[in-house]
Amino acid sequence: MKNAIALTISRIRLSLRNRLFLIFSLIMPLVFLFLFLGIFARNNVHAQPFVLAQVIALTVMGNFWGLSVQLVMWREQGVLRRFRLAPVGPSAMLISSIISNYVLTLPTIAIEFYLARTVFHMTSFGNLFAVFIMATLGIVSFASLGLIIASVTNTMQETQVINQLIWFAFLFLSGATVPLTILPGFVQTAALFLPATYLVDGLQRAMGQGLNVNVMLPAITSLIGTTIIALVLSAQLFRWDPEQKATPRAKLWVVAAVIPFLILGFWEASNGKLQKNAQVNLQRIEQQSSPSQK
Amino acid sequence: MPEPIIEVQDLKKNYGATVALRGISFAVQEGEVFGLLGPNGAGKTTTVEILEGLRQPDTGRVSVCGLNPQASGDAFKEMIGGVLQSTSLPDKIRVSEALELFSSFYKRRRSTDDLLKRFGLTEKRGALYSTLSGGQKQRLALAMALLNEPRVVFLDEPTAGLDPQVRREIYSIIEELKQEKKTILITTHYIEEAERLCDTVAIVDTGKVIAMGTPRQLKQSSAGTTRMEVRVAQPFDLDAIHKLEGVADCKAFDGYFVVHSNAVPRSIVALVKHLEATGNELAGLEIATPSLEDVFIELTGRRLRD
């Protein structure tokens, strides 16, 4: 644990000195905040918590991208080889990645809340404890997914391509940018198998409906399950050296990391609560935003 | 004789169809500076990385400080230090932070301030890694290799790519370590480095040790001859030179000939006479006592940097 703490402190320092990190982890989320709250929730206080939930979901999901890129870059540059010569194991490297990302993401979320209150005059934030739990589990699980991508890709190019594909699915199919219910039926069904969908749903339930964490237990369990599987697999598949290549079979282990969401997806597909809830939320926002209802 | 601190027996390693090591064996005593000298691709780095525990050998036995590097984990890493051939640090890490971070991983550690002072990095303690020169990066790598007071230090091509002045700075640092009786295993393809720094040199070529001994022993084994580098106006007949008085060997290289003689004055006279008789002309002549390069040429027929 001593090594993980030392690495965490070092990685926080390094991130804060990295201009790209500041752009993607602080400035971009705030741009989303102003765009989303300024456009989609303009003159509609009832829509604000739902839209802010989407912005926070995007901030949390960003953890997935940054970690995989950094780890692969360190491997390609030979940085990880130097660590390997010291008494440091993969676990310390992986845990420090998660903790440092968590520590660096929370202030951005706090700033988003602050700006939502001061600039957009939001007064209701729903169930803050549930928001905190969802954001925490989201950061940890999406960072873990990033780590497993880094573990099974061999080059930066490959990492970027896979990241782009997954990121676009998270971005456009989860309800984070486009409301789930306006998507075609088969896309909505596919979205039920994405961790991002449950993150957006959980945050919207907590903020927009003020619901408690017990309502989100299936999603919370899946996020925890994915985190554990992804971390264990990442430690097993961890490679220090650019010459060590991941085999095609190793890449299949990524599927194992999302097994909890495959199970949850099938359960939701037959149960249908998430889609119904998204529909109700959208209707409520639309009704409350129409002049006749005001 | 005490037990060697490093023991390597019949080490073999293949990368797919490429044979990297063909059965390397050697032993290093505590306090010795042992050099692996050979051209690029000879198997030096593979050997060192197996000794550091970074690679698995296919077959063979390796022991460092009485431990198996591949199976002893952190206990082994506590005992060794190393400068890797191709490695780096994060661009945005500061010099002092790098030393502090890495020293925090070890149970036994040296003061960061002492290391900065010793390696001439005190003024650079707050500099980002990306802003350091090649020499400064290498001095930092050496400082990091010593921060846990290791029993054995592995230096894989520590001066490769550095300019001569910086190389000499690194030599001075390694000579200081040698005076402190630190056990060092160094790989190099620089003759000067091996001759100047090493107590024992193993010449490695195509994955095997082809000669081993002190630099003096190796040079003496070079047929006891003196090396003459001869440049002539027109190409000459190698067989005729071989027959000249005192000439032990003669080889043609790109634009010059290397003649080994065990009776230098008589060989020179005979050579000049031969050139005059054949209408040729002596364009240049350099005489040198045998170097490790000559030993390598004798053994392989190639130059180290071919």
Interface residues (C-beta under 8 A of the other chain):
Chain A: K2 N3 A6 L7 S10 R13 L14 R17 N18 W74 Q77 G78 V79 R81 R82 R84 L85 A86 P87 V88 G89 W240 D241
Chain B: E52 L54 G73 D74 K77 E78 I80 G82 L84 S86 T87 S88 L89 P90 K92 I93 E97 L101 F102 S104 F105 Y106 L128 M144
